[in-house]
């Protein structure tokens, strides 16, 4: 039996949302095409409302963040907060949110909106973890419902992708850096 005063406390790992987003490592152009194809398929699943298939592309500890945009006069300062988030979700939160869309009592989502993602050039960088990539691209996303409801927004999207081997990948983390200073509710409802 160990004495409580001599027992070592197990080191606690910071929560994913408290960990800094991995920086850029070396550029890997040979990975641009395979990871672009992965992201195109992933975006198509969202556009086609195939939510369970989309959720299957997420690691269990997936984290999605939309940082608060900052209006800065100095162009050398970051345009987005490192700590304050407009929206933050895990795979579990998305499973709850997207799972309820098919239920009859989800009246606010009827009729459902139409979402389209348009990806810009994809650039791939190494990370500090073997088997993971930092993937950056621009995204234009649109949302439309009925005649008078629509939203368009652009963002810089940063993903951390796990390489499972054999051309299979999963999303570990996503950060959407909005280009707009004050986004609307409709713009924030889009999953980038």
KAGISUL-V950069 format. One record per backbone hydrogen bond with DSSP energy under -0.5 kcal/mol. NH is the residue of the N-H (numbers start at 0). CO is the residue of the C=O. E is the energy in kcal/mol with one decimal. If there is no record, write none. Layout:
NH CO E
NH CO E
This chain:
5 2 -1.1
6 2 -1.4
17 14 -1.9
18 14 -0.8
18 15 -1.0
24 125 -1.5
27 123 -2.8
30 27 -1.6
31 28 -1.5
32 28 -0.5
34 30 -2.1
35 31 -2.1
36 32 -2.4
37 33 -1.8
38 34 -2.4
39 35 -2.5
40 36 -2.2
41 37 -2.4
42 38 -2.5
43 39 -2.2
44 40 -1.8
45 41 -1.4
46 42 -2.6
47 43 -2.5
48 45 -1.3
49 44 -2.6
50 48 -1.3
53 49 -1.9
54 50 -2.9
55 51 -1.8
56 53 -1.5
57 54 -1.7
58 170 -3.0
61 58 -1.8
62 171 -1.2
63 88 -3.0
64 173 -2.4
65 86 -2.6
67 83 -2.2
69 78 -3.5
71 69 -0.8
74 72 -0.7
76 73 -1.7
80 67 -2.6
85 65 -3.3
86 65 -1.2
88 63 -2.3
90 61 -0.9
93 89 -2.2
94 90 -2.4
95 91 -2.0
96 92 -2.8
97 93 -3.2
98 94 -1.7
99 95 -1.4
100 97 -0.6
101 98 -0.6
102 99 -1.5
105 102 -1.5
106 104 -1.7
108 105 -1.6
109 106 -1.5
113 143 -3.3
114 112 -0.5
115 141 -1.9
117 139 -2.3
119 137 -3.4
122 135 -2.6
124 133 -2.8
125 25 -2.5
126 131 -0.8
131 128 -1.4
132 160 -2.5
133 124 -3.0
134 132 -0.6
134 158 -2.8
135 122 -2.8
136 156 -2.1
137 120 -0.5
138 154 -2.6
139 117 -2.5
140 138 -0.5
140 152 -2.9
141 115 -2.3
142 150 -2.6
143 113 -2.0
144 148 -2.7
148 144 -1.1
149 147 -0.6
150 142 -2.5
152 140 -2.3
154 138 -2.1
155 176 -2.3
156 136 -3.5
156 154 -0.6
157 174 -2.8
158 134 -3.0
159 172 -2.6
160 132 -2.6
160 158 -0.6
161 169 -3.1
162 130 -3.2
163 161 -0.7
163 167 -2.6
164 167 -0.7
167 164 -1.1
169 161 -1.8
170 56 -3.0
171 159 -3.2
172 159 -1.5
173 62 -2.5
174 157 -2.8
175 64 -2.5
176 155 -3.2
176 174 -0.6
177 175 -0.9
178 153 -2.3
187 183 -2.1
188 184 -1.3
189 186 -1.0
191 189 -0.7
